[in-house]
Amino acid sequence: MTTVFLLLGSNLEDPDKQLQIARECITNKVGIPDQCSAVYWSAPWGKEDQPAFLNQMIQLSVAYPSDELLRRLLSIEEEMGRQRLVKWGSRIIDIDILYYGQEIITKDHLKIPHPEIAKRRFVLVPLQEIAPDFTHPVLNVSTTELLERCEDMLEVKKIVISGQ
């Protein structure tokens, strides 16, 4: 089994509901999560003229290759109505593969670890909650250290969603 970390994000059509639907789809089509972070509110990154995002980190174990994981996640995004119209734009759901174990994968359609991890506070804060000591396989530093070094100062805050 390979430990993977996925980041869920949404800023459209009741984002907390979209994260809930995505978690259910992941449980049914990818695997049962080992851990889920809290949900975090974050200012938009890269394209600021859009609503804020809700993000959540999921850790789970899979027994199939990274390309199959990607296929399943893209299928979930498509089923949920994801449209790729504007880079860093608003979305119903975004599911990013951050890590696939300690593997380093460089393909045209898939780069793992996700190349932007160290630059994005909205990724590092929920990741640090569930995997503070996980070591980035390229940079060879822990999540906690990546967060301490992160220059992104956009606001990220833990939120409480009723019923969770």
Buried (B, 14 or more C-beta within 10 A) or exposed (E): EBBBBBBBBBBBEEBBEBBBBBBEBBEEEBBEBEEBBBBBBBBBBEEEEBEBBBBBBBBBEBEEEBEEBBEBBEEBBEEBEBEEEEEEBBBBBBBBBBBBBBEEBEEEEBEBBBEBBBBBBBBBBBBBBBBEEBBBBEEEEBBBBBBEEBEBEBEBEEEEBEEE
